[in-house]
Every structure is written in C-alpha cells, then in structure tokens.
C-alpha cells in the first residue's frame, strides 16, 4: 500500500503523507459487529484525570474483532477489506457458510473471495488459524496466543509478523517482531501470514490537527514549566532539567529513562529465552 504525498502549497502539506486506502473495498462497517466508543477524556469513574493529553477527537465505532478464531472446521469467504479507526491494521470481513459474519485482522495478500478456515484440520495457508504444532518451521505468523483458548494477544499491529523457529515437545520457540525469543505452548493458535498495511510506518501526520482528530491533546515539556509544576522545571534560561541538574523524570518523579519497569519475579520470565536487546534471559 503506497502513501500519498502532496506538493508543498501550504506549510502542513510539505511533510504530510496519507495512506492511499487502495485495498479498502467497503466503506461502511457491518452494523451487527460495531458499537460506539465512549470518550473518557482521560478521566476515571471519579472524574479525575488519570491519563494526560487525551480529549475530543472524532467519534469512532468499535469493531468487534474475532481474535479467538474458535469456529473450527467451518470454511469462510472474505467478503470485504475494511478500515478500522481503532488500529493500524486493516480488517477482513468473513462470511461463514452458516451465515455468521466476523472480523479478523487482514494479512498481506488476502483478497476478497479468498477461503479461510481455522482449527487443527486447516491447512497452513494464508489467513488460516492453526495450532503452532501444525505450523511449518520458518513460516510468518501473527495474532499469536499466549494461553491456549484465550485468543490472540501478540503480533497484531500493521506490518507485524513472528517466525516459528523450532518445536520441542510441549513448547515452540517463536521470534517476535521485537527480537525476543519466547517459548509458547504448541496448542496455542496463530494465523498464517504477515499483518497487512505494511506502509503504515511511512505515514506522517504533518500537522497538529491530525493529532487532535485522533483525540491526542498537546502536552508541554517539563523543562518549560515552573519548579512547582514539574521536577524538571525552573532554572535560568534554557536548561536540560531542574536548573542545571539533569533529571529525566515524570511529573511525579519517576525516572523516565534507564529505569527497568518489568517485574524481576514475573511468572512469564521463564518462557523468555532471549530478550529483545539480544541478551539471554537469566531465569532464576
């Protein structure tokens, strides 16, 4: 999917790029599979702001996506490729033989009219959802389960794909897009192929208005505030933080760079073989 560029007739069009949407075949979503998303403005049930920089934005309809793919053994045909404002990937509308319709994440190369199936008896073809024990080694997969039957939780963003490296008894070794190598139960389901809309990383918003359309409000820097408002505020003129003492922290004083936030005693550490930075995981 190429992106559109514009002549710099205005300051914003100099850098702005927009997705071409050539692969979209249906403009309106399936009414039975959507509901309206309620805006929170970053506030919790007490009306207090718990997430800054959130507010307004265009009204969005949430598409109910089938991450579990639990209609095993029933063939479905791709009725349409649709846009989803809630995610970077495109959606494929499936029409099953029994009349039911479901949304799935559309992989690269999946076209209208294609046949897909899920379950242990399905072939390792594009768009099919099968257990890891049936996936050929070296094949690209996405929408990967962590716990059997819970539904796909990993590798769901545009252009993402994981690779099955090997299998050993009850576990398979999978290389994730981050470079991390993780052991996953061979009964977990995964969809064959790479997630579509691979050119999404080349899209440039180009102006503040496109961020506001997404519900993202502007946030000023900590170093530009007063000391009462932020730990990095204050100082004479421009300073890197806190009047000369560089302290890259959040408004509440938590270190923003270099602080490890993952729990050292997290149960899933034993399933990680190689970290995303290439270092082997030390499981105690």
Buried (B, 14 or more C-beta within 10 A) or exposed (E): BEBEBBEEEEEBBEEBBBBEEEBBBBEEBBEEBBEEBEBBEBBEEEEEEEEEEBBEBEEBBBBEBBBBBEBBEEEBBBBBBBBBBEBBBBBBBBBBEEEEBBBBBBBBEBEBEBEBBBBEEBEEEBBBBBBBEBBEEEBBBBBBBBEEEEBBEBBBBBBBBBBBEEBEEEBBBBBBBBEBBBBBBBBBBBBBBBBBBBBBEEBEBBBEEBBBEBBBBEEEEBBEBEEEEBBBBBBEEEBEBBBEEEEBBEEEEEEEEEEEEEEEEEEEBEBBBBBEEEEEBEEE
